[in-house]
Amino acid sequence: MLLHLGMVVVGLPYAFQGQMGVDTVKGGARQPSQIELDGARFQCRHVAAIAAKLAT
């Protein structure tokens, strides 16, 4: 539905290396780890960069 309305889905890209590996638990209903907080900041910058490109 959101794509139909012109929304753009921007996920966390593989450029964020913190999401790789199985050495720590990632995701789920718990307090976020430092890696997950770093991933959220990375994705925020990524979304802002894509929005800036679309706005021009």
Biopython code that builds the backbone (N, CA, C, O; Angstrom):
import numpy as np
from Bio.PDB.StructureBuilder import StructureBuilder

atoms = [
    (1, "MET", "N", (0.820, -1.188, 0.000)),
    (1, "MET", "CA", (0.000, 0.000, 0.000)),
    (1, "MET", "C", (0.871, 1.262, 0.000)),
    (1, "MET", "O", (0.588, 2.211, -0.731)),
    (2, "LEU", "N", (1.921, 1.272, 0.813)),
    (2, "LEU", "CA", (2.755, 2.467, 0.879)),
    (2, "LEU", "C", (3.496, 2.724, -0.432)),
    (2, "LEU", "O", (3.652, 3.872, -0.845)),
    (3, "LEU", "N", (3.949, 1.653, -1.082)),
    (3, "LEU", "CA", (4.623, 1.824, -2.369)),
    (3, "LEU", "C", (3.652, 2.376, -3.407)),
    (3, "LEU", "O", (4.027, 3.203, -4.239)),
    (4, "HIS", "N", (2.418, 1.920, -3.355)),
    (4, "HIS", "CA", (1.378, 2.401, -4.267)),
    (4, "HIS", "C", (1.148, 3.904, -4.097)),
    (4, "HIS", "O", (0.809, 4.597, -5.056)),
    (5, "LEU", "N", (1.329, 4.391, -2.898)),
    (5, "LEU", "CA", (1.140, 5.812, -2.605)),
    (5, "LEU", "C", (2.401, 6.638, -2.863)),
    (5, "LEU", "O", (2.424, 7.838, -2.587)),
    (6, "GLY", "N", (3.438, 6.005, -3.385)),
    (6, "GLY", "CA", (4.657, 6.721, -3.724)),
    (6, "GLY", "C", (5.718, 6.731, -2.644)),
    (6, "GLY", "O", (6.723, 7.430, -2.777)),
    (7, "MET", "N", (5.519, 5.972, -1.576)),
    (7, "MET", "CA", (6.519, 5.901, -0.505)),
    (7, "MET", "C", (7.731, 5.100, -0.992)),
    (7, "MET", "O", (7.608, 4.256, -1.879)),
    (8, "VAL", "N", (8.866, 5.365, -0.421)),
    (8, "VAL", "CA", (10.087, 4.638, -0.742)),
    (8, "VAL", "C", (10.519, 3.876, 0.499)),
    (8, "VAL", "O", (10.625, 4.456, 1.579)),
    (9, "VAL", "N", (10.769, 2.576, 0.352)),
    (9, "VAL", "CA", (11.222, 1.752, 1.465)),
    (9, "VAL", "C", (12.747, 1.761, 1.463)),
    (9, "VAL", "O", (13.379, 1.416, 0.465)),
    (10, "VAL", "N", (13.328, 2.160, 2.592)),
    (10, "VAL", "CA", (14.784, 2.231, 2.714)),
    (10, "VAL", "C", (15.195, 1.380, 3.902)),
    (10, "VAL", "O", (14.972, 1.752, 5.054)),
    (11, "GLY", "N", (15.791, 0.244, 3.616)),
    (11, "GLY", "CA", (16.232, -0.655, 4.681)),
    (11, "GLY", "C", (17.667, -0.361, 5.099)),
    (11, "GLY", "O", (18.318, 0.530, 4.553)),
    (12, "LEU", "N", (18.140, -1.115, 6.063)),
    (12, "LEU", "CA", (19.525, -0.984, 6.516)),
    (12, "LEU", "C", (20.415, -1.706, 5.513)),
    (12, "LEU", "O", (20.313, -2.925, 5.380)),
    (13, "PRO", "N", (21.285, -0.988, 4.802)),
    (13, "PRO", "CA", (22.092, -1.624, 3.759)),
    (13, "PRO", "C", (23.221, -2.476, 4.335)),
    (13, "PRO", "O", (23.596, -2.340, 5.499)),
    (14, "TYR", "N", (23.747, -3.354, 3.489)),
    (14, "TYR", "CA", (24.856, -4.209, 3.905)),
    (14, "TYR", "C", (26.132, -3.413, 4.148)),
    (14, "TYR", "O", (27.111, -3.964, 4.653)),
    (15, "ALA", "N", (26.140, -2.144, 3.804)),
    (15, "ALA", "CA", (27.295, -1.293, 4.088)),
    (15, "ALA", "C", (27.526, -1.154, 5.587)),
    (15, "ALA", "O", (28.647, -0.882, 6.014)),
    (16, "PHE", "N", (26.472, -1.339, 6.397)),
    (16, "PHE", "CA", (26.636, -1.318, 7.857)),
    (16, "PHE", "C", (27.083, -2.703, 8.297)),
    (16, "PHE", "O", (26.284, -3.638, 8.344)),
    (17, "GLN", "N", (28.361, -2.826, 8.617)),
    (17, "GLN", "CA", (28.949, -4.121, 8.933)),
    (17, "GLN", "C", (28.510, -4.680, 10.280)),
    (17, "GLN", "O", (28.705, -5.866, 10.545)),
    (18, "GLY", "N", (27.920, -3.846, 11.140)),
    (18, "GLY", "CA", (27.487, -4.304, 12.454)),
    (18, "GLY", "C", (26.387, -5.343, 12.416)),
    (18, "GLY", "O", (26.187, -6.067, 13.392)),
    (19, "GLN", "N", (25.670, -5.431, 11.307)),
    (19, "GLN", "CA", (24.591, -6.400, 11.211)),
    (19, "GLN", "C", (25.073, -7.781, 10.778)),
    (19, "GLN", "O", (24.297, -8.736, 10.757)),
    (20, "MET", "N", (26.340, -7.882, 10.436)),
    (20, "MET", "CA", (26.887, -9.159, 9.982)),
    (20, "MET", "C", (27.305, -10.012, 11.175)),
    (20, "MET", "O", (27.626, -9.487, 12.241)),
    (21, "GLY", "N", (27.299, -11.281, 10.995)),
    (21, "GLY", "CA", (27.780, -12.202, 12.014)),
    (21, "GLY", "C", (26.680, -12.705, 12.927)),
    (21, "GLY", "O", (25.574, -12.166, 12.967)),
    (22, "VAL", "N", (27.014, -13.742, 13.650)),
    (22, "VAL", "CA", (26.062, -14.375, 14.562)),
    (22, "VAL", "C", (26.615, -14.440, 15.985)),
    (22, "VAL", "O", (26.138, -15.224, 16.806)),
    (23, "ASP", "N", (27.618, -13.615, 16.271)),
    (23, "ASP", "CA", (28.257, -13.671, 17.582)),
    (23, "ASP", "C", (27.424, -13.014, 18.679)),
    (23, "ASP", "O", (27.614, -13.321, 19.855)),
    (24, "THR", "N", (26.507, -12.120, 18.320)),
    (24, "THR", "CA", (25.629, -11.488, 19.299)),
    (24, "THR", "C", (24.184, -11.556, 18.806)),
    (24, "THR", "O", (23.927, -11.688, 17.609)),
    (25, "VAL", "N", (23.257, -11.464, 19.742)),
    (25, "VAL", "CA", (21.836, -11.453, 19.405)),
    (25, "VAL", "C", (21.492, -10.080, 18.840)),
    (25, "VAL", "O", (21.897, -9.053, 19.384)),
    (26, "LYS", "N", (20.738, -10.075, 17.741)),
    (26, "LYS", "CA", (20.329, -8.820, 17.118)),
    (26, "LYS", "C", (18.825, -8.882, 16.893)),
    (26, "LYS", "O", (18.305, -9.893, 16.422)),
    (27, "GLY", "N", (18.131, -7.805, 17.227)),
    (27, "GLY", "CA", (16.686, -7.750, 17.038)),
    (27, "GLY", "C", (15.940, -8.363, 18.207)),
    (27, "GLY", "O", (16.542, -8.850, 19.164)),
    (28, "GLY", "N", (14.628, -8.330, 18.114)),
    (28, "GLY", "CA", (13.802, -8.903, 19.167)),
    (28, "GLY", "C", (13.332, -7.862, 20.173)),
    (28, "GLY", "O", (13.715, -6.694, 20.113)),
    (29, "ALA", "N", (12.493, -8.314, 21.096)),
    (29, "ALA", "CA", (11.896, -7.415, 22.094)),
    (29, "ALA", "C", (12.782, -7.372, 23.336)),
    (29, "ALA", "O", (12.608, -8.162, 24.264)),
    (30, "ARG", "N", (13.722, -6.448, 23.340)),
    (30, "ARG", "CA", (14.629, -6.243, 24.464)),
    (30, "ARG", "C", (15.275, -4.881, 24.305)),
    (30, "ARG", "O", (15.016, -4.193, 23.317)),
    (31, "GLN", "N", (16.089, -4.482, 25.226)),
    (31, "GLN", "CA", (16.796, -3.214, 25.104)),
    (31, "GLN", "C", (17.801, -3.316, 23.956)),
    (31, "GLN", "O", (18.470, -4.340, 23.824)),
    (32, "PRO", "N", (17.923, -2.279, 23.123)),
    (32, "PRO", "CA", (18.858, -2.351, 21.996)),
    (32, "PRO", "C", (20.307, -2.321, 22.461)),
    (32, "PRO", "O", (20.660, -1.638, 23.423)),
    (33, "SER", "N", (21.133, -3.080, 21.752)),
    (33, "SER", "CA", (22.568, -3.097, 22.047)),
    (33, "SER", "C", (23.231, -1.896, 21.379)),
    (33, "SER", "O", (22.595, -1.181, 20.604)),
    (34, "GLN", "N", (24.488, -1.681, 21.676)),
    (34, "GLN", "CA", (25.221, -0.572, 21.065)),
    (34, "GLN", "C", (25.311, -0.758, 19.557)),
    (34, "GLN", "O", (25.230, 0.216, 18.809)),
    (35, "ILE", "N", (25.475, -1.989, 19.103)),
    (35, "ILE", "CA", (25.525, -2.254, 17.657)),
    (35, "ILE", "C", (24.209, -1.854, 16.997)),
    (35, "ILE", "O", (24.213, -1.267, 15.915)),
    (36, "GLU", "N", (23.092, -2.165, 17.635)),
    (36, "GLU", "CA", (21.785, -1.817, 17.074)),
    (36, "GLU", "C", (21.563, -0.308, 17.074)),
    (36, "GLU", "O", (20.980, 0.227, 16.132)),
    (37, "LEU", "N", (22.015, 0.378, 18.104)),
    (37, "LEU", "CA", (21.913, 1.836, 18.136)),
    (37, "LEU", "C", (22.773, 2.465, 17.040)),
    (37, "LEU", "O", (22.363, 3.433, 16.400)),
    (38, "ASP", "N", (23.963, 1.910, 16.831)),
    (38, "ASP", "CA", (24.827, 2.384, 15.747)),
    (38, "ASP", "C", (24.157, 2.144, 14.398)),
    (38, "ASP", "O", (24.244, 2.986, 13.504)),
    (39, "GLY", "N", (23.493, 1.004, 14.246)),
    (39, "GLY", "CA", (22.776, 0.697, 13.008)),
    (39, "GLY", "C", (21.638, 1.669, 12.767)),
    (39, "GLY", "O", (21.397, 2.070, 11.628)),
    (40, "ALA", "N", (20.937, 2.054, 13.823)),
    (40, "ALA", "CA", (19.846, 3.024, 13.689)),
    (40, "ALA", "C", (20.381, 4.378, 13.243)),
    (40, "ALA", "O", (19.770, 5.041, 12.406)),
    (41, "ARG", "N", (21.512, 4.790, 13.793)),
    (41, "ARG", "CA", (22.118, 6.065, 13.373)),
    (41, "ARG", "C", (22.579, 5.991, 11.924)),
    (41, "ARG", "O", (22.408, 6.945, 11.166)),
    (42, "PHE", "N", (23.162, 4.859, 11.540)),
    (42, "PHE", "CA", (23.612, 4.649, 10.163)),
    (42, "PHE", "C", (22.421, 4.738, 9.212)),
    (42, "PHE", "O", (22.492, 5.403, 8.179)),
    (43, "GLN", "N", (21.328, 4.065, 9.567)),
    (43, "GLN", "CA", (20.145, 4.075, 8.714)),
    (43, "GLN", "C", (19.528, 5.471, 8.636)),
    (43, "GLN", "O", (19.023, 5.865, 7.585)),
    (44, "CYS", "N", (19.564, 6.204, 9.715)),
    (44, "CYS", "CA", (19.043, 7.576, 9.723)),
    (44, "CYS", "C", (19.797, 8.433, 8.716)),
    (44, "CYS", "O", (19.185, 9.163, 7.935)),
    (45, "ARG", "N", (21.126, 8.345, 8.732)),
    (45, "ARG", "CA", (21.925, 9.102, 7.762)),
    (45, "ARG", "C", (21.650, 8.628, 6.340)),
    (45, "ARG", "O", (21.605, 9.438, 5.414)),
    (46, "HIS", "N", (21.468, 7.323, 6.162)),
    (46, "HIS", "CA", (21.194, 6.733, 4.849)),
    (46, "HIS", "C", (19.854, 7.236, 4.303)),
    (46, "HIS", "O", (19.762, 7.622, 3.138)),
    (47, "VAL", "N", (18.830, 7.230, 5.135)),
    (47, "VAL", "CA", (17.501, 7.714, 4.719)),
    (47, "VAL", "C", (17.572, 9.199, 4.380)),
    (47, "VAL", "O", (16.985, 9.635, 3.389)),
    (48, "ALA", "N", (18.282, 9.976, 5.189)),
    (48, "ALA", "CA", (18.403, 11.423, 4.930)),
    (48, "ALA", "C", (19.116, 11.684, 3.611)),
    (48, "ALA", "O", (18.737, 12.595, 2.876)),
    (49, "ALA", "N", (20.144, 10.897, 3.301)),
    (49, "ALA", "CA", (20.864, 11.073, 2.041)),
    (49, "ALA", "C", (19.974, 10.743, 0.846)),
    (49, "ALA", "O", (20.002, 11.448, -0.162)),
    (50, "ILE", "N", (19.192, 9.686, 0.952)),
    (50, "ILE", "CA", (18.293, 9.323, -0.139)),
    (50, "ILE", "C", (17.190, 10.368, -0.289)),
    (50, "ILE", "O", (16.825, 10.719, -1.411)),
    (51, "ALA", "N", (16.662, 10.861, 0.808)),
    (51, "ALA", "CA", (15.627, 11.905, 0.750)),
    (51, "ALA", "C", (16.178, 13.172, 0.102)),
    (51, "ALA", "O", (15.474, 13.828, -0.667)),
    (52, "ALA", "N", (17.414, 13.520, 0.399)),
    (52, "ALA", "CA", (18.020, 14.712, -0.202)),
    (52, "ALA", "C", (18.181, 14.541, -1.713)),
    (52, "ALA", "O", (17.974, 15.484, -2.477)),
    (53, "LYS", "N", (18.549, 13.340, -2.134)),
    (53, "LYS", "CA", (18.681, 13.082, -3.570)),
    (53, "LYS", "C", (17.324, 13.150, -4.270)),
    (53, "LYS", "O", (17.224, 13.647, -5.392)),
    (54, "LEU", "N", (16.287, 12.654, -3.611)),
    (54, "LEU", "CA", (14.951, 12.664, -4.218)),
    (54, "LEU", "C", (14.358, 14.070, -4.248)),
    (54, "LEU", "O", (13.515, 14.371, -5.093)),
    (55, "ALA", "N", (14.793, 14.924, -3.337)),
    (55, "ALA", "CA", (14.240, 16.275, -3.249)),
    (55, "ALA", "C", (14.812, 17.205, -4.315)),
    (55, "ALA", "O", (14.253, 18.273, -4.569)),
    (56, "THR", "N", (15.912, 16.812, -4.934)),
    (56, "THR", "CA", (16.523, 17.708, -5.938)),
    (56, "THR", "C", (15.949, 17.489, -7.304)),
    (56, "THR", "O", (16.350, 18.157, -8.257)),
]
sb = StructureBuilder()
sb.init_structure("model")
sb.init_model(0)
sb.init_chain("A")
sb.init_seg("    ")
for serial, (resi, resn, name, xyz) in enumerate(atoms, 1):
    if name == "N":
        sb.init_residue(resn, " ", resi, " ")
    sb.init_atom(name, np.array(xyz, "f"), 0.0, 1.0, " ", f" {name:<3s}", serial, name[0])
structure = sb.get_structure()
